[in-house]
Amino acid sequence: MLAMVDQYRASGLTQEQFSREKGIAISVLRYWLAKLRQENNGPGFIQLDGIIQQEYRIVYPNGIELYVPSQTPIAHIQQLIQF
């Protein structure tokens, strides 16, 4: 499926068009796109040493911004950014 995802990315087609042309369900293409995106993003968190901030800003893909106090436990921040 990695080759199929590479073909889709190079095609310039929409997901719907590509799925129709290849005869696969769009849900299958979207599943593999999401799976590869997760694998490429790694663990998703990095250690911020030496940075002093009073709050962190989380910006969601839809443009909503969330400001979180820097003392917020990491587990709570993880819950806020999972979508």
Secondary structure, 3 states (H helix, E strand, C coil): CHHHHHHHHHHCCCHHHHHHHHCCCHHHHHHHHHHHHHHHHCCCCCCCCCCCCCEEEEECCCCCEEEEECCCCHHHHHHHHCC
